[in-house]
Amino acid sequence: MAGLKEVAARAGVSVRTVSNVVNDFPLVAPETRRRVQKALEELRYRPNAAARRLRGGRSGLIGLVIPEIDSPYFGELASLLVQEAQEHSWTLLVDQTDGDPDRERRLLEGMPGQMIDGLIMSPWGLSPADLRRRADAVPLVLLGEQDAAGLIDHVSVDSVAASAEATRHLIELGRRRIAAIGVQPHLANGTARQRVTGYRQALRDAGAPHDPALEVPVDALHRADGARAMRWLLDEGHAPDAIVCFSDQLALGAMRVALERGLTVPGDLAVCGFDDIEDGRYATPSLTTVAPDKSEIAKRAVACLADRLLKPPVPGTTRLGRTAASPAVPELTGAADPGTGEPAAPDPADTPAELAELADPAADTVMAPARPPARRIVTAYRLVIRESTAGRSAGSVLSG
């Protein structure tokens, strides 16, 4: 692909004049502009979008950090986030942590080797203290139920209320031995903690008995873990007549074991999950579940980043300039073009060498907007009642 030098040679002008035309700089003689535009068309020149973003201090890259890429819930959410990011011409880079707190802390400071403009993160092990220690100034949005302590923009679902509603639904069906599968005491996981809180709250409010043996811990929120938990309940004499599972994957694993053991669902055992993944909709029987509004979560998370990245400075803005020791960058000074005498505009730079030059930390004076307060956004959910609790008469109850 032709670069600025080739275009300049074809048009018989300087590289800076070509830059002025490409950037639609007004003070270019009409005949000179015509020659340059003709050369641009003949050589099929295309400006380098990455260089343009770098010159403006932006890469166009947004980081997404999630616990599990192969989780159906996070896979669906990531797809929606990609769609929302595309509305701003952003590209999403995805990494996973497996819920490892150390890895989450490292990625909290950005993605190694990547110049990202913002970060969306769904952590399982971060604490408010980790957020306070964060040094990276890249805008961050947290997803999920970890406590952001008002430090960071946070988009979540009220998992306490959602879990309580799912449990109440089972109580209203006349179930009395309701198990909770998905407790994770070994993790600093706000999701599991909030969902067990909602489960206990619903039992307490209904005056239903609370049997600690019916709260079954799991290593992960996968099908195999749900199957192991269900086997334990049946083999250890703790057979429930209903279960609320803290993920749909747990529910599908538990339901499989129940059916293998000759139980009927929902006759002998009513089953409710959490997440509304596609597999649950096509299971036999179809799975009752708490359905977070994943589309709204994605929309609000990206909107938070857009507010931080794209809105103009607010009152309280300060100016940050180069230190006296920092070298000037000729392409950014606005000096006159020695070939035409015209004022110069920034070069759009389309070669690796020019990209590197633009990435030089010695930059012109920039605006540093005052940081608006962090926001906590609680998105909607609904309890979707299907065959695993209501049989063939299943419908849908809107909530949250």
QUIHUTA-V225238 format. One record per backbone hydrogen bond with DSSP energy under -1.0 kcal/mol. NH is the residue of the N-H (numbers start at 1). CO is the residue of the C=O. E is the energy in kcal/mol with one decimal. If there is no record, write none. Layout:
BEGIN
nh	co	e
NH	CO	E
NH	CO	E
END
This chain:
BEGIN
nh	co	e
7	3	-1.9
8	4	-2.7
9	5	-2.4
10	6	-2.1
11	7	-2.3
12	8	-1.4
13	8	-2.0
18	14	-1.7
19	15	-2.2
20	16	-2.3
21	17	-2.0
22	18	-2.7
23	19	-2.2
24	21	-1.6
25	20	-3.5
28	26	-2.1
33	29	-2.8
34	30	-2.3
35	31	-2.1
36	32	-2.4
37	33	-2.8
38	34	-2.2
39	35	-2.1
40	36	-2.7
41	37	-2.2
42	38	-2.5
43	39	-2.3
45	40	-2.2
52	48	-1.9
53	49	-2.3
54	50	-2.5
55	51	-2.5
56	52	-1.4
57	54	-1.9
58	53	-3.8
62	91	-2.9
63	118	-2.7
64	93	-3.1
65	120	-2.6
66	95	-2.2
75	71	-2.8
76	72	-2.5
77	73	-2.4
78	74	-2.7
79	75	-2.0
80	76	-1.8
81	77	-2.3
82	78	-2.4
83	79	-1.8
84	80	-2.2
85	81	-2.7
86	82	-2.1
88	85	-1.8
89	86	-1.7
90	85	-2.3
91	60	-2.9
93	62	-3.0
95	64	-2.5
97	66	-1.6
98	67	-2.2
100	97	-1.9
104	100	-2.4
105	101	-2.4
106	102	-2.0
107	103	-2.5
108	104	-1.5
109	106	-1.2
110	107	-2.0
114	111	-2.2
116	114	-1.1
117	61	-3.4
119	139	-2.4
120	63	-2.9
121	141	-2.7
122	65	-2.9
131	127	-1.7
132	128	-2.3
133	129	-1.6
141	119	-2.5
142	153	-2.9
143	121	-2.7
144	155	-1.2
151	148	-2.6
154	375	-3.0
155	142	-2.9
156	377	-2.7
159	157	-1.8
162	158	-2.4
163	159	-2.5
164	160	-2.2
165	161	-2.2
166	162	-2.1
167	163	-2.2
168	164	-2.6
169	165	-2.1
170	166	-1.4
171	167	-2.2
172	168	-2.9
174	171	-2.0
175	170	-1.8
179	242	-2.8
180	214	-2.8
181	244	-1.9
182	216	-2.2
183	216	-1.4
187	184	-1.7
189	187	-1.5
193	189	-1.8
194	190	-2.5
195	191	-2.1
196	192	-2.2
197	193	-1.6
198	194	-2.2
199	195	-1.9
200	196	-2.4
201	197	-2.3
202	198	-2.1
203	199	-1.9
204	200	-2.6
205	201	-2.7
206	202	-1.7
207	204	-1.0
208	203	-2.4
214	211	-2.4
215	212	-1.7
216	180	-2.8
218	183	-2.4
226	222	-1.9
227	223	-2.5
228	224	-2.3
229	225	-2.2
230	226	-2.1
231	227	-2.2
232	228	-2.2
233	229	-2.1
234	230	-2.2
235	231	-3.2
236	232	-2.3
238	233	-2.7
241	177	-2.3
242	177	-1.4
243	270	-2.4
244	179	-2.8
245	272	-3.1
246	181	-2.4
248	274	-1.7
251	247	-1.8
252	248	-2.7
253	249	-2.1
254	250	-2.5
255	251	-2.7
256	252	-1.8
257	253	-1.6
258	254	-2.2
259	255	-2.3
260	256	-2.1
261	257	-2.0
262	259	-1.4
263	258	-2.3
268	264	-1.6
269	264	-1.9
270	241	-1.8
271	388	-2.0
272	243	-2.2
273	288	-2.9
275	290	-3.3
282	278	-1.0
287	280	-2.5
289	384	-2.1
290	273	-1.1
291	382	-3.6
293	380	-2.1
294	292	-1.8
297	293	-2.3
298	294	-2.4
299	295	-2.3
300	296	-2.8
301	297	-2.3
302	298	-2.3
303	299	-2.1
304	300	-2.0
305	301	-1.6
306	302	-2.7
307	303	-2.4
308	304	-1.6
309	305	-2.5
310	306	-3.0
318	368	-1.7
320	366	-2.4
326	323	-1.7
332	329	-2.2
333	330	-1.6
337	342	-3.3
341	337	-3.1
355	351	-2.5
356	352	-2.5
357	353	-1.9
358	354	-2.4
359	355	-1.8
360	357	-1.5
363	361	-1.4
366	320	-2.5
368	318	-2.6
377	154	-3.5
379	156	-3.4
382	291	-1.3
383	397	-1.0
384	289	-3.1
388	286	-2.2
389	386	-1.4
390	386	-2.2
391	387	-1.8
393	390	-1.2
394	391	-1.2
397	383	-1.9
END
